[in-house]
Amino acid sequence: MASTLTWSEAALQDLEGIAAYIAKDSPHYAATTIGNIVDAVERLQDHPQIGRVVPEYSDSTLRMIIWRQYRIVYRVMPGQIFIVAVIHGARLLPESPEEPLA
């Protein structure tokens, strides 16, 4: 049974920032990149445990998948997947998972 997928406001802002940055050089590549990230996230609906636990935190409900250089961080709850952040791999996560990843 597929889980419900919800994007946090912060994750949507992450996508907007990624798109804006890439669009400076190539609007086409920006749209393609965002589309591929969204496709990767949608696959989680049928396979929510496919990602690994985020190594910076000791929380088995907070997981991530990697698409190219982006870490897609999500929280697995019964029947629901909550996308909390889309972070470039060069960026550090906050010390506490509750700061931007609530």
C-alpha positions in Angstrom: 0.0 0.0 0.0 1.4 3.4 -1.0 2.2 5.9 1.6 0.9 9.5 1.5 3.6 12.0 0.4 3.9 15.4 2.0 6.5 18.1 1.3 7.5 20.5 4.1 7.6 24.2 3.3 11.3 24.1 3.9 11.8 21.3 1.3 9.7 23.2 -1.2 11.9 26.3 -0.6 15.0 24.1 -1.1 13.6 23.0 -4.5 12.9 26.6 -5.5 16.4 27.6 -4.5 18.0 24.8 -6.4 15.9 25.6 -9.5 16.8 29.3 -9.3 20.5 28.6 -9.0 20.6 26.2 -11.9 18.3 28.3 -14.0 21.0 31.1 -14.1 22.9 28.9 -16.5 20.2 26.7 -18.0 16.4 26.9 -17.4 16.0 23.6 -19.2 18.5 21.8 -16.9 16.9 23.4 -13.8 13.5 22.0 -14.8 15.0 18.6 -15.6 16.8 18.5 -12.3 13.7 19.4 -10.2 11.7 16.9 -12.2 14.2 14.1 -11.5 14.3 15.0 -7.8 10.5 14.8 -7.6 10.5 11.5 -9.5 13.0 10.1 -6.9 10.8 11.2 -4.1 7.6 9.8 -5.6 9.2 6.3 -5.7 9.4 6.5 -1.9 5.6 6.1 -1.7 5.9 2.4 -2.6 9.3 1.9 -0.9 9.6 4.2 2.1 12.4 2.2 3.8 14.7 2.3 0.7 16.7 5.2 2.0 19.3 4.8 4.8 19.1 6.4 8.2 20.7 9.9 8.2 24.1 9.2 9.8 24.3 12.6 11.6 21.2 11.7 13.7 20.2 8.7 15.8 16.6 8.6 14.6 15.4 5.6 12.6 12.4 7.6 11.3 14.7 10.2 9.6 16.0 8.7 6.4 17.6 9.9 3.2 18.1 9.0 -0.4 20.7 10.5 -2.7 20.0 11.8 -6.2 23.2 13.0 -7.8 24.7 15.5 -5.4 21.5 16.1 -3.4 20.5 14.5 -0.2 16.7 14.1 0.1 15.9 13.9 3.8 12.5 12.5 4.8 10.7 11.2 7.9 8.8 7.9 7.7 5.6 7.7 9.7 2.8 5.1 9.6 1.2 5.6 6.1 3.0 8.8 5.5 6.3 10.1 4.1 7.2 13.7 5.1 9.9 15.3 2.9 11.8 17.6 5.2 14.8 18.9 3.1 16.6 18.7 -0.2 20.2 19.5 0.6 23.3 19.8 -1.6 25.8 17.2 -0.5 28.4 20.0 0.2 26.1 21.5 2.9 26.2 20.4 6.5 23.0 19.4 8.3 22.2 21.2 11.5 23.3 19.7 14.8 19.7 18.9 15.8 17.3 17.2 13.4 14.5 19.4 14.8 16.0 22.7 13.7 15.0 22.8 10.0 13.9 19.2 9.8 10.9 19.3 12.1 
